């Protein structure tokens, strides 16, 4: 009889883990459903109201950014409340500024949701196809988000946004971090920093377990609830790279190499 007690306890733990995982699958589906409904509600009701009631383009853009910011903040809180994930933010005071060039790694589908929920006056680069999509065109246009049309215009649009006081969020990887293989950063974000002589605010996003990674379906949740650590690190000054390099191209290359070391260094173990 005494030998059976650990087996019963172990079996209960396994059942509990399975029930918890099943709940997280359902809760994740619920969150995605709510997110999708919000994506329909806001463009259909909120942004037309702003177009009718607010004449100033600049004021309308700021209000639209605020709507997205608080909507994403509520959504992140919902995910934590229903037990989909937990998270902590370190160095959040560094995000309470204007005109930041925020460069982050990209392990998960919800990284941009996290960052915009923590950052006021956020701007970001979106795919040109989203700007043509009838469901996403309204919010993107109203908030003044930059489309990745490419070329020199994209660089100019990024600098204009930063000089206007927006906080520009860019993922230099260009796509979500693969679970295997070498990570390579694109140099476009570094060119923005070098061209505008703008310091970089690096953000490292770490998940204790892979969730919503590249090529993974949303219902394939991890065995246990993942914990996200968002660490806002010290600014990287680009002036020393610009002054030491013989050209902006070389400076951008060196900034990218340095940024790669900063973005993918594991977060410190100190508690938030």
Secondary structure, DSSP 8 states (H G I E B T S, - for coil): -TTHHHHHHHHHHHHHHHHHHHHHHHHHHHHHHHHHHHHHHIIIIIHHHHHHH---HHHHHHHHHHHHHHHHHHHHHHHHHTTSEEEEEESGGGGSSSS-EEEE---STTHHHHHHHH-TTEEEEE-HHHHHSTTTHHHHHHHT-EE---HHHHHHHHHHHHHTT-EEEE-TTSS---SSS-----SHHHHHHHHHT--EEEEEEEESS--S-TT--TT---SS-EEEEEEE---B--HHHHHHSSSHHHHHHHHHHHHHHHHTS---SS--
